[in-house]
């Protein structure tokens, strides 16, 4: 999972294309709500990993 704290607020980075989503909040649950409302996907960790993964809307549904 690529999760950054920038000036006390959470930002998520797409693990596929590195697009950034600024949540504008320091509250983790509010940040996840914003992430999902923007069409991002949260994927569970792969085997032998502890890191959650994130995909932006463009990588979630790639355009042909």
N, CA, C and O atoms as a Maestro MAE file, in Angstrom:
{
 s_m_m2io_version
 :::
 2.0.0
}

f_m_ct {
 s_m_title
 :::
 protein
 m_atom[256] {
  # First column is atom index #
  i_m_mmod_type
  r_m_x_coord
  r_m_y_coord
  r_m_z_coord
  i_m_residue_number
  s_m_chain_name
  s_m_pdb_residue_name
  s_m_pdb_atom_name
  i_m_atomic_number
  :::
  1 25 0.843 -1.162 0.000 1 A "UNK " " N  " 7
  2 3 0.000 0.000 0.000 1 A "UNK " " CA " 6
  3 2 0.885 1.220 0.000 1 A "UNK " " C  " 6
  4 15 1.853 1.317 0.754 1 A "UNK " " O  " 8
  5 25 0.544 2.114 -0.831 2 A "UNK " " N  " 7
  6 3 1.271 3.361 -0.811 2 A "UNK " " CA " 6
  7 2 0.352 4.416 -0.233 2 A "UNK " " C  " 6
  8 15 -0.556 4.924 -0.891 2 A "UNK " " O  " 8
  9 25 0.622 4.721 1.013 3 A "UNK " " N  " 7
  10 3 -0.158 5.685 1.774 3 A "UNK " " CA " 6
  11 2 0.823 6.694 2.330 3 A "UNK " " C  " 6
  12 15 1.811 6.325 2.965 3 A "UNK " " O  " 8
  13 25 0.553 7.969 2.093 4 A "UNK " " N  " 7
  14 3 1.460 9.025 2.542 4 A "UNK " " CA " 6
  15 2 0.713 9.974 3.473 4 A "UNK " " C  " 6
  16 15 -0.481 10.221 3.306 4 A "UNK " " O  " 8
  17 25 1.427 10.489 4.439 5 A "UNK " " N  " 7
  18 3 0.924 11.567 5.276 5 A "UNK " " CA " 6
  19 2 1.587 12.840 4.779 5 A "UNK " " C  " 6
  20 15 2.803 12.992 4.895 5 A "UNK " " O  " 8
  21 25 0.803 13.751 4.229 6 A "UNK " " N  " 7
  22 3 1.322 15.020 3.740 6 A "UNK " " CA " 6
  23 2 0.663 16.137 4.550 6 A "UNK " " C  " 6
  24 15 -0.549 16.335 4.475 6 A "UNK " " O  " 8
  25 25 1.459 16.851 5.311 7 A "UNK " " N  " 7
  26 3 0.966 17.932 6.172 7 A "UNK " " CA " 6
  27 2 -0.208 17.466 7.037 7 A "UNK " " C  " 6
  28 15 -1.186 18.193 7.210 7 A "UNK " " O  " 8
  29 25 -0.102 16.255 7.574 8 A "UNK " " N  " 7
  30 3 -1.107 15.720 8.476 8 A "UNK " " CA " 6
  31 2 -2.334 15.136 7.817 8 A "UNK " " C  " 6
  32 15 -3.276 14.745 8.506 8 A "UNK " " O  " 8
  33 25 -2.345 15.066 6.483 9 A "UNK " " N  " 7
  34 3 -3.487 14.520 5.755 9 A "UNK " " CA " 6
  35 2 -3.044 13.314 4.927 9 A "UNK " " C  " 6
  36 15 -1.900 13.235 4.478 9 A "UNK " " O  " 8
  37 25 -3.975 12.380 4.736 10 A "UNK " " N  " 7
  38 3 -3.652 11.146 4.017 10 A "UNK " " CA " 6
  39 2 -3.745 11.316 2.506 10 A "UNK " " C  " 6
  40 15 -4.663 11.958 1.995 10 A "UNK " " O  " 8
  41 25 -2.786 10.735 1.804 11 A "UNK " " N  " 7
  42 3 -2.811 10.645 0.350 11 A "UNK " " CA " 6
  43 2 -2.552 9.198 -0.031 11 A "UNK " " C  " 6
  44 15 -1.732 8.516 0.584 11 A "UNK " " O  " 8
  45 25 -3.256 8.743 -1.047 12 A "UNK " " N  " 7
  46 3 -3.075 7.393 -1.559 12 A "UNK " " CA " 6
  47 2 -2.417 7.468 -2.926 12 A "UNK " " C  " 6
  48 15 -2.667 8.392 -3.701 12 A "UNK " " O  " 8
  49 25 -1.574 6.485 -3.213 13 A "UNK " " N  " 7
  50 3 -0.913 6.399 -4.515 13 A "UNK " " CA " 6
  51 2 -1.323 5.091 -5.165 13 A "UNK " " C  " 6
  52 15 -1.241 4.029 -4.547 13 A "UNK " " O  " 8
  53 25 -1.769 5.169 -6.424 14 A "UNK " " N  " 7
  54 3 -2.141 3.966 -7.171 14 A "UNK " " CA " 6
  55 2 -0.903 3.091 -7.320 14 A "UNK " " C  " 6
  56 15 0.157 3.569 -7.725 14 A "UNK " " O  " 8
  57 25 -1.039 1.818 -6.993 15 A "UNK " " N  " 7
  58 3 0.092 0.905 -7.074 15 A "UNK " " CA " 6
  59 2 0.397 0.462 -8.503 15 A "UNK " " C  " 6
  60 15 1.355 -0.274 -8.740 15 A "UNK " " O  " 8
  61 25 -0.427 0.915 -9.461 16 A "UNK " " N  " 7
  62 3 -0.192 0.564 -10.857 16 A "UNK " " CA " 6
  63 2 0.405 1.730 -11.637 16 A "UNK " " C  " 6
  64 15 1.412 1.565 -12.325 16 A "UNK " " O  " 8
  65 25 -0.217 2.918 -11.534 17 A "UNK " " N  " 7
  66 3 0.232 4.050 -12.352 17 A "UNK " " CA " 6
  67 2 0.785 5.219 -11.539 17 A "UNK " " C  " 6
  68 15 1.231 6.204 -12.128 17 A "UNK " " O  " 8
  69 25 0.772 5.144 -10.228 18 A "UNK " " N  " 7
  70 3 1.289 6.158 -9.317 18 A "UNK " " CA " 6
  71 2 0.453 7.446 -9.285 18 A "UNK " " C  " 6
  72 15 0.947 8.483 -8.843 18 A "UNK " " O  " 8
  73 25 -0.810 7.396 -9.750 19 A "UNK " " N  " 7
  74 3 -1.702 8.553 -9.588 19 A "UNK " " CA " 6
  75 2 -1.913 8.778 -8.091 19 A "UNK " " C  " 6
  76 15 -1.931 7.827 -7.310 19 A "UNK " " O  " 8
  77 25 -2.072 10.036 -7.699 20 A "UNK " " N  " 7
  78 3 -2.236 10.400 -6.299 20 A "UNK " " CA " 6
  79 2 -3.668 10.873 -6.053 20 A "UNK " " C  " 6
  80 15 -4.241 11.610 -6.855 20 A "UNK " " O  " 8
  81 25 -4.233 10.433 -4.927 21 A "UNK " " N  " 7
  82 3 -5.529 10.926 -4.480 21 A "UNK " " CA " 6
  83 2 -5.331 11.538 -3.103 21 A "UNK " " C  " 6
  84 15 -4.985 10.838 -2.151 21 A "UNK " " O  " 8
  85 25 -5.552 12.843 -2.998 22 A "UNK " " N  " 7
  86 3 -5.456 13.538 -1.713 22 A "UNK " " CA " 6
  87 2 -6.812 13.455 -1.040 22 A "UNK " " C  " 6
  88 15 -7.819 13.869 -1.614 22 A "UNK " " O  " 8
  89 25 -6.843 12.927 0.165 23 A "UNK " " N  " 7
  90 3 -8.115 12.746 0.865 23 A "UNK " " CA " 6
  91 2 -8.590 14.008 1.572 23 A "UNK " " C  " 6
  92 15 -9.776 14.132 1.877 23 A "UNK " " O  " 8
  93 25 -7.684 14.950 1.837 24 A "UNK " " N  " 7
  94 3 -7.998 16.187 2.545 24 A "UNK " " CA " 6
  95 2 -8.459 15.957 3.986 24 A "UNK " " C  " 6
  96 15 -9.132 16.809 4.567 24 A "UNK " " O  " 8
  97 25 -8.095 14.800 4.563 25 A "UNK " " N  " 7
  98 3 -8.443 14.502 5.947 25 A "UNK " " CA " 6
  99 2 -7.332 13.699 6.605 25 A "UNK " " C  " 6
  100 15 -6.553 13.022 5.934 25 A "UNK " " O  " 8
  101 25 -7.273 13.784 7.924 26 A "UNK " " N  " 7
  102 3 -6.322 12.978 8.684 26 A "UNK " " CA " 6
  103 2 -7.002 11.733 9.252 26 A "UNK " " C  " 6
  104 15 -6.332 10.850 9.786 26 A "UNK " " O  " 8
  105 25 -8.319 11.660 9.141 27 A "UNK " " N  " 7
  106 3 -9.065 10.520 9.660 27 A "UNK " " CA " 6
  107 2 -9.024 9.366 8.652 27 A "UNK " " C  " 6
  108 15 -9.454 9.520 7.508 27 A "UNK " " O  " 8
  109 25 -8.503 8.210 9.083 28 A "UNK " " N  " 7
  110 3 -8.315 7.085 8.172 28 A "UNK " " CA " 6
  111 2 -9.635 6.618 7.545 28 A "UNK " " C  " 6
  112 15 -9.690 6.354 6.344 28 A "UNK " " O  " 8
  113 25 -10.686 6.518 8.346 29 A "UNK " " N  " 7
  114 3 -11.973 6.032 7.827 29 A "UNK " " CA " 6
  115 2 -12.580 7.008 6.819 29 A "UNK " " C  " 6
  116 15 -13.160 6.585 5.820 29 A "UNK " " O  " 8
  117 25 -12.451 8.290 7.072 30 A "UNK " " N  " 7
  118 3 -12.925 9.289 6.111 30 A "UNK " " CA " 6
  119 2 -12.102 9.227 4.818 30 A "UNK " " C  " 6
  120 15 -12.641 9.388 3.723 30 A "UNK " " O  " 8
  121 25 -10.803 8.995 4.956 31 A "UNK " " N  " 7
  122 3 -9.928 8.901 3.781 31 A "UNK " " CA " 6
  123 2 -10.310 7.699 2.917 31 A "UNK " " C  " 6
  124 15 -10.347 7.800 1.691 31 A "UNK " " O  " 8
  125 25 -10.595 6.558 3.558 32 A "UNK " " N  " 7
  126 3 -11.011 5.367 2.801 32 A "UNK " " CA " 6
  127 2 -12.351 5.614 2.112 32 A "UNK " " C  " 6
  128 15 -12.554 5.186 0.976 32 A "UNK " " O  " 8
  129 25 -13.258 6.298 2.790 33 A "UNK " " N  " 7
  130 3 -14.551 6.628 2.194 33 A "UNK " " CA " 6
  131 2 -14.365 7.487 0.940 33 A "UNK " " C  " 6
  132 15 -15.014 7.256 -0.080 33 A "UNK " " O  " 8
  133 25 -13.477 8.476 1.025 34 A "UNK " " N  " 7
  134 3 -13.174 9.335 -0.136 34 A "UNK " " CA " 6
  135 2 -12.557 8.499 -1.261 34 A "UNK " " C  " 6
  136 15 -12.912 8.661 -2.429 34 A "UNK " " O  " 8
  137 25 -11.645 7.619 -0.906 35 A "UNK " " N  " 7
  138 3 -10.990 6.752 -1.885 35 A "UNK " " CA " 6
  139 2 -12.031 5.954 -2.672 35 A "UNK " " C  " 6
  140 15 -11.991 5.912 -3.902 35 A "UNK " " O  " 8
  141 25 -12.946 5.334 -1.966 36 A "UNK " " N  " 7
  142 3 -13.983 4.519 -2.617 36 A "UNK " " CA " 6
  143 2 -14.971 5.369 -3.399 36 A "UNK " " C  " 6
  144 15 -15.435 4.952 -4.460 36 A "UNK " " O  " 8
  145 25 -15.302 6.555 -2.895 37 A "UNK " " N  " 7
  146 3 -16.238 7.423 -3.614 37 A "UNK " " CA " 6
  147 2 -15.651 7.926 -4.925 37 A "UNK " " C  " 6
  148 15 -16.390 8.272 -5.847 37 A "UNK " " O  " 8
  149 25 -14.326 7.968 -5.011 38 A "UNK " " N  " 7
  150 3 -13.640 8.377 -6.241 38 A "UNK " " CA " 6
  151 2 -13.440 7.210 -7.208 38 A "UNK " " C  " 6
  152 15 -12.850 7.381 -8.275 38 A "UNK " " O  " 8
  153 25 -13.934 6.017 -6.833 39 A "UNK " " N  " 7
  154 3 -13.858 4.868 -7.730 39 A "UNK " " CA " 6
  155 2 -12.606 4.026 -7.591 39 A "UNK " " C  " 6
  156 15 -12.367 3.136 -8.407 39 A "UNK " " O  " 8
  157 25 -11.804 4.292 -6.570 40 A "UNK " " N  " 7
  158 3 -10.603 3.508 -6.358 40 A "UNK " " CA " 6
  159 2 -10.962 2.159 -5.745 40 A "UNK " " C  " 6
  160 15 -12.029 2.007 -5.149 40 A "UNK " " O  " 8
  161 25 -10.076 1.186 -5.891 41 A "UNK " " N  " 7
  162 3 -10.261 -0.139 -5.319 41 A "UNK " " CA " 6
  163 2 -9.168 -0.403 -4.290 41 A "UNK " " C  " 6
  164 15 -8.006 -0.045 -4.484 41 A "UNK " " O  " 8
  165 25 -9.564 -1.030 -3.206 42 A "UNK " " N  " 7
  166 3 -8.610 -1.460 -2.185 42 A "UNK " " CA " 6
  167 2 -8.533 -2.973 -2.270 42 A "UNK " " C  " 6
  168 15 -9.542 -3.662 -2.115 42 A "UNK " " O  " 8
  169 25 -7.336 -3.491 -2.515 43 A "UNK " " N  " 7
  170 3 -7.136 -4.930 -2.670 43 A "UNK " " CA " 6
  171 2 -6.372 -5.479 -1.484 43 A "UNK " " C  " 6
  172 15 -5.442 -4.837 -0.996 43 A "UNK " " O  " 8
  173 25 -6.751 -6.664 -1.009 44 A "UNK " " N  " 7
  174 3 -6.052 -7.244 0.142 44 A "UNK " " CA " 6
  175 2 -4.608 -7.610 -0.205 44 A "UNK " " C  " 6
  176 15 -4.240 -7.704 -1.376 44 A "UNK " " O  " 8
  177 25 -3.809 -7.813 0.822 45 A "UNK " " N  " 7
  178 3 -2.404 -8.163 0.579 45 A "UNK " " CA " 6
  179 2 -2.265 -9.464 -0.205 45 A "UNK " " C  " 6
  180 15 -3.080 -10.379 -0.081 45 A "UNK " " O  " 8
  181 25 -1.215 -9.519 -1.009 46 A "UNK " " N  " 7
  182 3 -0.872 -10.753 -1.704 46 A "UNK " " CA " 6
  183 2 -0.289 -11.732 -0.692 46 A "UNK " " C  " 6
  184 15 0.093 -11.342 0.411 46 A "UNK " " O  " 8
  185 25 -0.226 -12.964 -1.061 47 A "UNK " " N  " 7
  186 3 0.369 -13.980 -0.187 47 A "UNK " " CA " 6
  187 2 1.781 -13.569 0.214 47 A "UNK " " C  " 6
  188 15 2.533 -13.055 -0.615 47 A "UNK " " O  " 8
  189 25 2.143 -13.784 1.448 48 A "UNK " " N  " 7
  190 3 3.461 -13.443 1.999 48 A "UNK " " CA " 6
  191 2 3.733 -11.935 2.016 48 A "UNK " " C  " 6
  192 15 4.886 -11.508 1.985 48 A "UNK " " O  " 8
  193 25 2.674 -11.142 2.066 49 A "UNK " " N  " 7
  194 3 2.817 -9.693 2.136 49 A "UNK " " CA " 6
  195 2 1.833 -9.163 3.168 49 A "UNK " " C  " 6
  196 15 0.821 -9.799 3.462 49 A "UNK " " O  " 8
  197 25 2.134 -8.016 3.702 50 A "UNK " " N  " 7
  198 3 1.229 -7.384 4.656 50 A "UNK " " CA " 6
  199 2 0.657 -6.082 4.102 50 A "UNK " " C  " 6
  200 15 -0.137 -5.421 4.772 50 A "UNK " " O  " 8
  201 25 1.053 -5.711 2.891 51 A "UNK " " N  " 7
  202 3 0.663 -4.419 2.338 51 A "UNK " " CA " 6
  203 2 -0.601 -4.507 1.501 51 A "UNK " " C  " 6
  204 15 -0.702 -5.321 0.584 51 A "UNK " " O  " 8
  205 25 -1.572 -3.648 1.834 52 A "UNK " " N  " 7
  206 3 -2.778 -3.519 1.030 52 A "UNK " " CA " 6
  207 2 -2.417 -2.775 -0.248 52 A "UNK " " C  " 6
  208 15 -1.473 -1.986 -0.265 52 A "UNK " " O  " 8
  209 25 -3.158 -3.021 -1.306 53 A "UNK " " N  " 7
  210 3 -2.879 -2.388 -2.593 53 A "UNK " " CA " 6
  211 2 -4.057 -1.500 -2.992 53 A "UNK " " C  " 6
  212 15 -5.198 -1.743 -2.597 53 A "UNK " " O  " 8
  213 25 -3.761 -0.475 -3.775 54 A "UNK " " N  " 7
  214 3 -4.783 0.459 -4.229 54 A "UNK " " CA " 6
  215 2 -4.692 0.613 -5.740 54 A "UNK " " C  " 6
  216 15 -3.606 0.629 -6.320 54 A "UNK " " O  " 8
  217 25 -5.856 0.724 -6.359 55 A "UNK " " N  " 7
  218 3 -5.903 0.982 -7.804 55 A "UNK " " CA " 6
  219 2 -6.860 2.128 -8.067 55 A "UNK " " C  " 6
  220 15 -7.975 2.151 -7.546 55 A "UNK " " O  " 8
  221 25 -6.420 3.074 -8.876 56 A "UNK " " N  " 7
  222 3 -7.280 4.191 -9.252 56 A "UNK " " CA " 6
  223 2 -8.345 3.693 -10.232 56 A "UNK " " C  " 6
  224 15 -8.283 2.561 -10.712 56 A "UNK " " O  " 8
  225 25 -9.296 4.537 -10.512 57 A "UNK " " N  " 7
  226 3 -10.395 4.165 -11.394 57 A "UNK " " CA " 6
  227 2 -9.893 3.787 -12.788 57 A "UNK " " C  " 6
  228 15 -10.441 2.876 -13.409 57 A "UNK " " O  " 8
  229 25 -8.863 4.471 -13.289 58 A "UNK " " N  " 7
  230 3 -8.329 4.167 -14.628 58 A "UNK " " CA " 6
  231 2 -7.666 2.790 -14.668 58 A "UNK " " C  " 6
  232 15 -7.782 2.085 -15.671 58 A "UNK " " O  " 8
  233 25 -6.987 2.400 -13.620 59 A "UNK " " N  " 7
  234 3 -6.312 1.104 -13.597 59 A "UNK " " CA " 6
  235 2 -7.274 -0.020 -13.204 59 A "UNK " " C  " 6
  236 15 -7.065 -1.184 -13.549 59 A "UNK " " O  " 8
  237 25 -8.306 0.344 -12.493 60 A "UNK " " N  " 7
  238 3 -9.325 -0.631 -12.108 60 A "UNK " " CA " 6
  239 2 -10.086 -1.103 -13.331 60 A "UNK " " C  " 6
  240 15 -10.357 -2.294 -13.480 60 A "UNK " " O  " 8
  241 25 -10.426 -0.181 -14.195 61 A "UNK " " N  " 7
  242 3 -11.140 -0.491 -15.444 61 A "UNK " " CA " 6
  243 2 -10.338 0.084 -16.609 61 A "UNK " " C  " 6
  244 15 -10.694 1.136 -17.139 61 A "UNK " " O  " 8
  245 25 -9.259 -0.591 -17.019 62 A "UNK " " N  " 7
  246 3 -8.413 -0.045 -18.101 62 A "UNK " " CA " 6
  247 2 -9.213 0.165 -19.384 62 A "UNK " " C  " 6
  248 15 -10.063 -0.640 -19.766 62 A "UNK " " O  " 8
  249 25 -8.903 1.269 -20.015 63 A "UNK " " N  " 7
  250 3 -9.554 1.580 -21.304 63 A "UNK " " CA " 6
  251 2 -8.742 0.977 -22.426 63 A "UNK " " C  " 6
  252 15 -7.512 0.955 -22.377 63 A "UNK " " O  " 8
  253 25 -9.435 0.490 -23.433 64 A "UNK " " N  " 7
  254 3 -8.745 -0.126 -24.575 64 A "UNK " " CA " 6
  255 2 -8.272 0.908 -25.550 64 A "UNK " " C  " 6
  256 15 -7.672 0.567 -26.569 64 A "UNK " " O  " 8
  :::
 }
 m_bond[255] {
  # First column is bond index #
  i_m_from
  i_m_to
  i_m_order
  :::
  1 1 2 1
  2 2 3 1
  3 3 4 2
  4 3 5 1
  5 5 6 1
  6 6 7 1
  7 7 8 2
  8 7 9 1
  9 9 10 1
  10 10 11 1
  11 11 12 2
  12 11 13 1
  13 13 14 1
  14 14 15 1
  15 15 16 2
  16 15 17 1
  17 17 18 1
  18 18 19 1
  19 19 20 2
  20 19 21 1
  21 21 22 1
  22 22 23 1
  23 23 24 2
  24 23 25 1
  25 25 26 1
  26 26 27 1
  27 27 28 2
  28 27 29 1
  29 29 30 1
  30 30 31 1
  31 31 32 2
  32 31 33 1
  33 33 34 1
  34 34 35 1
  35 35 36 2
  36 35 37 1
  37 37 38 1
  38 38 39 1
  39 39 40 2
  40 39 41 1
  41 41 42 1
  42 42 43 1
  43 43 44 2
  44 43 45 1
  45 45 46 1
  46 46 47 1
  47 47 48 2
  48 47 49 1
  49 49 50 1
  50 50 51 1
  51 51 52 2
  52 51 53 1
  53 53 54 1
  54 54 55 1
  55 55 56 2
  56 55 57 1
  57 57 58 1
  58 58 59 1
  59 59 60 2
  60 59 61 1
  61 61 62 1
  62 62 63 1
  63 63 64 2
  64 63 65 1
  65 65 66 1
  66 66 67 1
  67 67 68 2
  68 67 69 1
  69 69 70 1
  70 70 71 1
  71 71 72 2
  72 71 73 1
  73 73 74 1
  74 74 75 1
  75 75 76 2
  76 75 77 1
  77 77 78 1
  78 78 79 1
  79 79 80 2
  80 79 81 1
  81 81 82 1
  82 82 83 1
  83 83 84 2
  84 83 85 1
  85 85 86 1
  86 86 87 1
  87 87 88 2
  88 87 89 1
  89 89 90 1
  90 90 91 1
  91 91 92 2
  92 91 93 1
  93 93 94 1
  94 94 95 1
  95 95 96 2
  96 95 97 1
  97 97 98 1
  98 98 99 1
  99 99 100 2
  100 99 101 1
  101 101 102 1
  102 102 103 1
  103 103 104 2
  104 103 105 1
  105 105 106 1
  106 106 107 1
  107 107 108 2
  108 107 109 1
  109 109 110 1
  110 110 111 1
  111 111 112 2
  112 111 113 1
  113 113 114 1
  114 114 115 1
  115 115 116 2
  116 115 117 1
  117 117 118 1
  118 118 119 1
  119 119 120 2
  120 119 121 1
  121 121 122 1
  122 122 123 1
  123 123 124 2
  124 123 125 1
  125 125 126 1
  126 126 127 1
  127 127 128 2
  128 127 129 1
  129 129 130 1
  130 130 131 1
  131 131 132 2
  132 131 133 1
  133 133 134 1
  134 134 135 1
  135 135 136 2
  136 135 137 1
  137 137 138 1
  138 138 139 1
  139 139 140 2
  140 139 141 1
  141 141 142 1
  142 142 143 1
  143 143 144 2
  144 143 145 1
  145 145 146 1
  146 146 147 1
  147 147 148 2
  148 147 149 1
  149 149 150 1
  150 150 151 1
  151 151 152 2
  152 151 153 1
  153 153 154 1
  154 154 155 1
  155 155 156 2
  156 155 157 1
  157 157 158 1
  158 158 159 1
  159 159 160 2
  160 159 161 1
  161 161 162 1
  162 162 163 1
  163 163 164 2
  164 163 165 1
  165 165 166 1
  166 166 167 1
  167 167 168 2
  168 167 169 1
  169 169 170 1
  170 170 171 1
  171 171 172 2
  172 171 173 1
  173 173 174 1
  174 174 175 1
  175 175 176 2
  176 175 177 1
  177 177 178 1
  178 178 179 1
  179 179 180 2
  180 179 181 1
  181 181 182 1
  182 182 183 1
  183 183 184 2
  184 183 185 1
  185 185 186 1
  186 186 187 1
  187 187 188 2
  188 187 189 1
  189 189 190 1
  190 190 191 1
  191 191 192 2
  192 191 193 1
  193 193 194 1
  194 194 195 1
  195 195 196 2
  196 195 197 1
  197 197 198 1
  198 198 199 1
  199 199 200 2
  200 199 201 1
  201 201 202 1
  202 202 203 1
  203 203 204 2
  204 203 205 1
  205 205 206 1
  206 206 207 1
  207 207 208 2
  208 207 209 1
  209 209 210 1
  210 210 211 1
  211 211 212 2
  212 211 213 1
  213 213 214 1
  214 214 215 1
  215 215 216 2
  216 215 217 1
  217 217 218 1
  218 218 219 1
  219 219 220 2
  220 219 221 1
  221 221 222 1
  222 222 223 1
  223 223 224 2
  224 223 225 1
  225 225 226 1
  226 226 227 1
  227 227 228 2
  228 227 229 1
  229 229 230 1
  230 230 231 1
  231 231 232 2
  232 231 233 1
  233 233 234 1
  234 234 235 1
  235 235 236 2
  236 235 237 1
  237 237 238 1
  238 238 239 1
  239 239 240 2
  240 239 241 1
  241 241 242 1
  242 242 243 1
  243 243 244 2
  244 243 245 1
  245 245 246 1
  246 246 247 1
  247 247 248 2
  248 247 249 1
  249 249 250 1
  250 250 251 1
  251 251 252 2
  252 251 253 1
  253 253 254 1
  254 254 255 1
  255 255 256 2
  :::
 }
}
